[in-house]
Amino acid sequence: MRPNDLITIEQHFLEMQRQYPQATGDFTNLLYDIALAAKVIAREVNRAGLVDILGLTGQENVQGEQVQKLDVFANEAMIRMNEFTGRVCGMASEEEEDIIGADDRGKYVLIFDPLDGSSNIDYDVSIGTIFAIHKRRSHSGACVVEDFLQPGRALEAAGYILYGSSTMMVYSTGRGVYGFTLDPSVGEFLLSHPNIRSPLPQYYSVNHAYLSRWSRGVQEYVGWLQGEGKDAPKLSERYIGSMVADFHRNLLGGGVFMYPGDTERPLGKLRLLYEVAPLGFLAEQAGGYASTGLRNVLDIQPTYLHQRVPVFIGDRSLVIKAEQFIQQHDTGGSDDDPC
C-alpha cells in the first residue's frame, strides 16, 4: 500500500464483502457499528480528565471487581449501538451477569469486554475494547445462552480497539489481521496495518509479582525467557497491565503475553469468551498461537459465560515452549487440562 492510497474502514469492509456474493450486508454493517461505538468510546476516553467520568462508581461487577465510571459508559455505548439494528439477537458483556437481549431477527451474537484494563483508567495508561462475533446457533426467537457458548474456533470475527496515543481498531474475519488508526481530523479509521503477521519475538509480558504462586513449570519457563538454560531467547520484559495493550505491543513487536494459573487462582484470571478466545483468534490469524499451557484455547468448549482460563499467547514457538515446560514439570507428561 502506497502512502497516498488511503483506505477507510468502510471501504475495506465493503471490499471484503464483495468476496461473498451471497452476503446480505448484515455482517459488514455489524462490524461498522462496532467501529462507530469505538469512536464514541474513544471520544470519552480522550476527554476523561476533563469531565466527571473518572474514578469508581462504588459498585462491583459480576466478577467482584470495582466498576469504573468509564466502564459503565463503554458498556452502555456498545449495547446501545447494537441493540436495535436487527443484526444481533443478543449480546454478552464482561460487565453483565446474564446475556442481553436485542433483536430476535438477528443472525449473530456479540460478545465484548467494554473496557479491558480499566484499573489503569485514572493513570492515563492504554486500555481497550475487545469484541467477538458468533453466528447464532438457535434458529429463531430470542437468543439463548448456548448461542454464546461456542469455541473460539467457530468465531466469525474478533478484534479490539486500543485507546492509547492513537486509537486503533484491529480485527480479523479469518482472512488475516488488519489494523486501522483513527484520524481525528476526519473522524474515520484508516487502514494503517494491512495483513499483520507475528514478527520475531523481542518481548515477554507477565506480572512478576506472582512469581512465588506460579507452578515450577511456569517459573522455569519465565527463567528461560530471561536467558536461563539452553537456547534461551533472553527477551526484554514489558508489562503494562492491560491485556489488550500488552497483546497489541507483542502482536506488532513480537513476543508472548501470559497470565498463568497460580496457587490462588488455578484457572487464571482472564475470561475465555471476552478476552482469551478473541485475542487467541487474532494471534492464530497472524501466525501466532494461544494456549492454556496444555491445549489450544480455540478448541475449548465454554461451559458458562464468565469462565476463566490460564493463557499463554503470542509467538507460536514461545507458546509451544511454555507447553513443553508445563508438561515436563507440572503434569508428568499428562495432557489433562481442567479447562
BADREN-86677 format. One line per 10 residues: number of its first residue (from 1); their letters; for each residue x, y, z of C-alpha. Coordinates in nm, 3 decimals, decimal comma. Example, Ala and Ser with C-alpha at 12.3 -4.5 7.8 and 13.67 -1.06 7.14 Angstrom:
<sites>
1) AS) 1,230/-0,450/0,780 ~ 1,367/-0,106/0,714
</sites>
This chain:
<sites>
1) MRPNDLITIE) 0,000/0,000/0,000 ~ 0,143/0,336/-0,105 ~ 0,128/0,628/0,142 ~ -0,133/0,810/-0,069 ~ -0,361/0,506/-0,103 ~ -0,589/0,594/0,187 ~ -0,844/0,323/0,258 ~ -1,119/0,389/0,510 ~ -1,251/0,112/0,727 ~ -1,587/0,132/0,546
11) QHFLEMQRQY) -1,417/0,087/0,208 ~ -1,223/-0,208/0,345 ~ -1,536/-0,376/0,487 ~ -1,720/-0,332/0,159 ~ -1,427/-0,472/-0,039 ~ -1,419/-0,778/0,188 ~ -1,796/-0,818/0,145 ~ -1,760/-0,833/-0,234 ~ -1,572/-1,161/-0,192 ~ -1,900/-1,317/-0,076
21) PQATGDFTNL) -2,168/-1,275/-0,349 ~ -2,434/-1,421/-0,117 ~ -2,367/-1,165/0,158 ~ -2,662/-0,958/0,279 ~ -2,455/-0,681/0,435 ~ -2,563/-0,758/0,793 ~ -2,218/-0,878/0,897 ~ -2,044/-0,583/0,729 ~ -2,276/-0,337/0,899 ~ -2,226/-0,507/1,235
31) LYDIALAAKV) -1,852/-0,453/1,208 ~ -1,910/-0,091/1,117 ~ -2,147/-0,050/1,415 ~ -1,863/-0,168/1,640 ~ -1,626/0,080/1,476 ~ -1,879/0,358/1,537 ~ -1,915/0,259/1,902 ~ -1,535/0,268/1,926 ~ -1,533/0,629/1,809 ~ -1,785/0,724/2,076
41) IAREVNRAGL) -1,585/0,549/2,348 ~ -1,257/0,696/2,220 ~ -1,404/1,046/2,244 ~ -1,485/0,996/2,611 ~ -1,152/0,827/2,688 ~ -0,963/1,118/2,533 ~ -1,151/1,376/2,738 ~ -1,181/1,169/3,055 ~ -0,963/1,407/3,254 ~ -1,194/1,697/3,169
51) VDILGLTGQE) -1,530/1,554/3,272 ~ -1,665/1,369/3,571 ~ -1,629/1,013/3,443 ~ -1,303/0,912/3,605 ~ -1,295/0,702/3,918 ~ -1,514/0,434/4,075 ~ -1,894/0,410/4,075 ~ -1,899/0,241/4,416 ~ -2,041/-0,076/4,260 ~ -1,894/-0,419/4,181
61) NVQGEQVQKL) -1,942/-0,607/3,854 ~ -2,023/-0,978/3,823 ~ -1,650/-1,052/3,855 ~ -1,638/-0,890/4,200 ~ -1,429/-0,602/4,067 ~ -1,482/-0,232/4,130 ~ -1,668/-0,072/3,838 ~ -1,514/0,239/3,686 ~ -1,741/0,516/3,557 ~ -1,584/0,489/3,213
71) DVFANEAMIR) -1,654/0,112/3,224 ~ -2,024/0,189/3,254 ~ -2,014/0,440/2,969 ~ -1,830/0,198/2,736 ~ -2,066/-0,086/2,824 ~ -2,374/0,123/2,753 ~ -2,225/0,258/2,429 ~ -2,167/-0,094/2,294 ~ -2,516/-0,205/2,393 ~ -2,700/0,099/2,256
81) MNEFTGRVCG) -2,509/0,094/1,927 ~ -2,606/-0,268/1,860 ~ -2,935/-0,322/2,043 ~ -3,189/-0,227/1,778 ~ -3,007/-0,277/1,448 ~ -3,161/-0,616/1,371 ~ -2,814/-0,761/1,326 ~ -2,761/-0,924/1,667 ~ -3,015/-1,130/1,858 ~ -2,825/-1,070/2,180
91) MASEEEEDII) -2,504/-0,961/2,348 ~ -2,283/-1,073/2,635 ~ -2,070/-0,825/2,825 ~ -1,799/-0,890/3,080 ~ -1,978/-0,634/3,296 ~ -2,316/-0,812/3,290 ~ -2,407/-1,136/3,468 ~ -2,652/-1,261/3,203 ~ -2,695/-1,226/2,829 ~ -2,851/-0,905/2,695
101) GADDRGKYVL) -3,147/-0,950/2,462 ~ -3,158/-0,750/2,140 ~ -3,350/-0,814/1,816 ~ -3,489/-1,168/1,773 ~ -3,429/-1,139/1,397 ~ -3,054/-1,102/1,440 ~ -2,827/-1,363/1,286 ~ -2,534/-1,301/1,519 ~ -2,438/-1,268/1,884 ~ -2,189/-1,009/2,003
111) IFDPLDGSSN) -1,954/-1,071/2,296 ~ -1,741/-0,791/2,438 ~ -1,521/-0,661/2,715 ~ -1,618/-0,293/2,702 ~ -1,301/-0,160/2,865 ~ -1,015/-0,402/2,925 ~ -0,754/-0,272/3,169 ~ -0,996/-0,030/3,331 ~ -0,798/-0,027/3,657 ~ -0,549/0,186/3,461
121) IDYDVSIGTI) -0,804/0,450/3,359 ~ -0,709/0,705/3,623 ~ -0,340/0,681/3,530 ~ -0,368/0,754/3,156 ~ -0,245/0,406/3,059 ~ -0,361/0,240/2,736 ~ -0,690/0,049/2,765 ~ -0,913/-0,117/2,510 ~ -1,237/-0,279/2,396 ~ -1,232/-0,645/2,292
131) FAIHKRRSHS) -1,510/-0,799/2,081 ~ -1,609/-1,132/1,930 ~ -1,888/-1,230/1,690 ~ -2,053/-1,571/1,656 ~ -2,331/-1,677/1,424 ~ -2,626/-1,775/1,642 ~ -2,699/-2,148/1,678 ~ -3,068/-2,116/1,767 ~ -3,294/-2,087/1,465 ~ -3,549/-1,827/1,572
141) GACVVEDFLQ) -3,689/-1,626/1,858 ~ -3,489/-1,484/2,144 ~ -3,128/-1,595/2,161 ~ -3,025/-1,841/2,431 ~ -2,703/-1,880/2,630 ~ -2,595/-2,170/2,406 ~ -2,563/-1,920/2,119 ~ -2,273/-1,765/2,312 ~ -2,109/-2,082/2,443 ~ -1,918/-2,164/2,127
151) PGRALEAAGY) -1,547/-2,244/2,096 ~ -1,316/-1,977/1,957 ~ -1,263/-2,194/1,652 ~ -1,621/-2,110/1,548 ~ -1,578/-1,731/1,561 ~ -1,696/-1,531/1,262 ~ -1,482/-1,233/1,365 ~ -1,288/-1,092/1,657 ~ -1,089/-0,782/1,731 ~ -1,011/-0,499/1,967
161) ILYGSSTMMV) -0,992/-0,123/1,983 ~ -0,689/0,022/2,162 ~ -0,722/0,368/2,319 ~ -0,367/0,498/2,356 ~ -0,151/0,766/2,198 ~ -0,376/0,698/1,899 ~ -0,692/0,490/1,867 ~ -0,653/0,169/1,668 ~ -0,902/-0,097/1,565 ~ -0,755/-0,440/1,486
171) YSTGRGVYGF) -0,977/-0,718/1,360 ~ -0,996/-1,045/1,165 ~ -1,272/-1,245/0,998 ~ -1,042/-1,543/0,949 ~ -0,867/-1,398/0,645 ~ -0,572/-1,221/0,801 ~ -0,544/-0,943/1,057 ~ -0,592/-0,575/0,970 ~ -0,525/-0,263/1,174 ~ -0,689/0,079/1,134
181) TLDPSVGEFL) -0,587/0,404/1,301 ~ -0,846/0,670/1,381 ~ -0,770/1,003/1,215 ~ -0,935/1,257/1,447 ~ -0,919/1,529/1,181 ~ -1,168/1,342/0,961 ~ -1,327/1,117/1,223 ~ -1,256/0,796/1,036 ~ -1,049/0,481/1,078 ~ -0,785/0,449/0,804
191) LSHPNIRSPL) -0,604/0,128/0,710 ~ -0,258/0,159/0,863 ~ -0,150/-0,203/0,923 ~ -0,255/-0,437/0,639 ~ -0,208/-0,811/0,682 ~ -0,038/-0,810/1,024 ~ 0,198/-1,104/1,081 ~ 0,364/-1,206/1,405 ~ 0,729/-1,088/1,388 ~ 1,035/-1,239/1,553
201) PQYYSVNHAY) 0,993/-1,216/1,932 ~ 1,151/-0,936/2,132 ~ 0,939/-0,919/2,449 ~ 0,765/-1,121/2,715 ~ 0,483/-0,985/2,930 ~ 0,389/-1,119/3,273 ~ 0,324/-0,989/3,624 ~ 0,635/-1,098/3,816 ~ 0,467/-1,012/4,147 ~ 0,303/-1,356/4,132
211) LSRWSRGVQE) 0,629/-1,549/4,088 ~ 0,602/-1,735/4,421 ~ 0,249/-1,852/4,335 ~ 0,335/-2,000/3,995 ~ 0,395/-2,368/3,933 ~ 0,750/-2,489/3,883 ~ 0,692/-2,525/3,509 ~ 0,587/-2,160/3,472 ~ 0,876/-2,041/3,688 ~ 1,124/-2,240/3,479
221) YVGWLQGEGK) 0,968/-2,109/3,159 ~ 0,994/-1,744/3,266 ~ 1,355/-1,803/3,367 ~ 1,419/-1,946/3,021 ~ 1,264/-1,638/2,858 ~ 1,507/-1,427/3,061 ~ 1,807/-1,620/2,926 ~ 1,848/-1,918/3,159 ~ 1,926/-2,255/3,002 ~ 1,989/-2,399/2,660
231) DAPKLSERYI) 1,879/-2,198/2,355 ~ 1,720/-1,935/2,581 ~ 1,596/-1,629/2,385 ~ 1,681/-1,365/2,651 ~ 1,385/-1,140/2,581 ~ 1,312/-0,797/2,728 ~ 1,026/-0,774/2,975 ~ 0,742/-0,531/2,901 ~ 0,426/-0,537/3,113 ~ 0,153/-0,275/3,101
241) GSMVADFHRN) -0,122/-0,446/3,298 ~ -0,390/-0,408/3,030 ~ -0,406/-0,738/2,841 ~ -0,518/-0,573/2,519 ~ -0,228/-0,325/2,532 ~ 0,030/-0,593/2,611 ~ -0,111/-0,815/2,336 ~ -0,107/-0,526/2,086 ~ 0,258/-0,445/2,152 ~ 0,359/-0,809/2,113
251) LLGGGVFMYP) 0,145/-0,851/1,801 ~ 0,334/-0,569/1,630 ~ 0,674/-0,606/1,802 ~ 0,690/-0,981/1,860 ~ 0,667/-1,168/2,187 ~ 0,450/-1,358/2,431 ~ 0,196/-1,248/2,694 ~ 0,094/-1,480/2,976 ~ -0,143/-1,490/3,270 ~ -0,096/-1,840/3,412
261) GDTERPLGKL) -0,293/-2,006/3,684 ~ -0,138/-1,994/4,031 ~ -0,197/-2,124/4,382 ~ -0,472/-1,870/4,447 ~ -0,630/-1,879/4,101 ~ -0,562/-2,223/3,948 ~ -0,768/-2,136/3,640 ~ -0,616/-1,791/3,596 ~ -0,790/-1,456/3,592 ~ -0,878/-1,384/3,230
271) RLLYEVAPLG) -1,214/-1,472/3,076 ~ -1,236/-1,719/2,791 ~ -1,523/-1,560/2,598 ~ -1,441/-1,192/2,646 ~ -1,062/-1,181/2,629 ~ -0,879/-1,508/2,566 ~ -1,071/-1,658/2,272 ~ -1,100/-1,331/2,070 ~ -0,731/-1,248/2,108 ~ -0,638/-1,612/2,052
281) FLAEQAGGYA) -0,828/-1,597/1,722 ~ -0,630/-1,287/1,620 ~ -0,300/-1,441/1,729 ~ -0,358/-1,751/1,516 ~ -0,459/-1,542/1,215 ~ -0,131/-1,350/1,248 ~ 0,074/-1,672/1,262 ~ 0,086/-1,698/1,641 ~ -0,075/-1,928/1,896 ~ -0,274/-1,913/2,221
291) STGLRNVLDI) -0,272/-2,193/2,478 ~ -0,379/-2,264/2,834 ~ -0,036/-2,422/2,874 ~ -0,181/-2,758/2,779 ~ -0,416/-2,700/2,486 ~ -0,521/-2,453/2,220 ~ -0,765/-2,201/2,368 ~ -0,968/-2,201/2,045 ~ -1,060/-2,566/2,098 ~ -1,214/-2,518/2,443
301) QPTYLHQRVP) -1,590/-2,570/2,462 ~ -1,713/-2,299/2,704 ~ -1,945/-2,414/2,981 ~ -2,055/-2,078/3,125 ~ -2,039/-1,711/3,029 ~ -1,772/-1,594/3,270 ~ -1,539/-1,893/3,251 ~ -1,172/-1,820/3,328 ~ -0,866/-1,992/3,181 ~ -0,488/-1,956/3,203
311) VFIGDRSLVI) -0,333/-1,816/2,887 ~ -0,002/-1,801/2,703 ~ -0,043/-1,605/2,380 ~ 0,178/-1,464/2,105 ~ 0,472/-1,605/1,913 ~ 0,396/-1,968/1,823 ~ 0,736/-2,110/1,910 ~ 0,738/-1,938/2,251 ~ 0,391/-2,063/2,341 ~ 0,480/-2,418/2,237
321) KAEQFIQQHD) 0,787/-2,390/2,459 ~ 0,561/-2,292/2,752 ~ 0,357/-2,607/2,693 ~ 0,675/-2,815/2,699 ~ 0,790/-2,669/3,031 ~ 0,447/-2,719/3,188 ~ 0,415/-3,078/3,066 ~ 0,767/-3,159/3,183 ~ 0,747/-3,005/3,531 ~ 0,379/-2,984/3,625
331) TGGSDDDPC) 0,186/-3,271/3,466 ~ 0,436/-3,556/3,447 ~ 0,372/-3,578/3,075 ~ -0,009/-3,582/3,112 ~ -0,222/-3,375/2,875 ~ -0,510/-3,348/3,122 ~ -0,644/-2,995/3,136 ~ -0,908/-2,875/3,385 ~ -1,022/-2,620/3,126
</sites>
